[in-house]
Amino acid sequence: MPFATFLRCAGSLLCLLAIFAAASFAGEVTKDDVDFRKKVYVNKKGERLSYRLYVPVTYSKEIKYPLVLWLHGGAGRGSDNVAQISKGNSKGTHFWISPQNQANFPALVFAPQCPMDDNWADPELNQPGKALVLAIEALDALQKEFSVDPDRVYLAGQSMGGLGVYALLQLYPERWAAGMVMCAYDNFTNTLAISRVPVWVFQGDADQTVPVDLVREMMKQLRKVHANLRYTEYHGVDHEVWDKAFAEPELLPWLSGQKRGQTAPATSPGPAGGQVGSSAPPTNH
């Protein structure tokens, strides 16, 4: 074994031992405590934001890695630094870190936690909440600390998290390689900004929280500005559309194939999971 590889492995082992040692005083260690580093971002004003960070096992400073920013749904709010990666938010964080997906897409996963009294964004004005502002600050810090490819930073969010994705797409379209939105409503204030970024939207037609008619109207608005849009609508599915979305076989190939600043492809039929292009109709499942 090369000496440099040995040192990396030894360092990883020591880190794991430290986690277990610390946790022995605090309570039971979960697999998430090993997979997702438990961190707190503190800015110069003393404002704090809890977050989890997954770093690929094979991480090397010599390689530029993609990064997925995961914005959890309403049930992930709190101060425990756990809810945003567990239960209803488990698929949104663990999908990316499976051995198979990491082999094809070795991404860092950044999962901040919104406090109970805040929202990621206001869907009427697209103004980011305080937690989302801190999340972007924390992302900036992570991009300085880790070897992140600036052309492969992706947004993904469900429900309340989708509000945050829409807000960030409209506020900072130049930053993202692609976006993934599940079961979220937004009153767009800048559709042209969204049109600059490839987006895949998932919605259930039986959603009792976000009515499908609202989302269909949103998709019409995006098609009018020739957005690089992919829309998948599931028949008979309520709000928990993420169970279906993360089972889409084309999701990872589609997302990992996007890079910041790519020219939008011409309208064309997509694979079974949906349609690609600005004027494509919704796909029903």
Secondary structure, 3 states (H helix, E strand, C coil): CCHHHHHHHHHHHHHHHHHHHHHHHHCCCCHHHHHEEEEEEECCCCCEEEEEEECCCCCCCCCCEEEEEEECCHHHCCCCCCHHHCHHHHHHHHHHHCHHHHHHCCCEEEEECCCCCCCCEECCCCEECHHHHHHHHHHHHHHHHCCEEEEEEEEEEECHHHHHHHHHHHHCHHHCCEEEEECCCCCCCCHHHHCCCCEEEEEECCCCCCCHHHHHHHHHHHHHCCCCEEEEEECCCCCCCHHHHCCCCCHHHHHHCCCCCCCCCCCECCCCCCCECCCCCCEEC
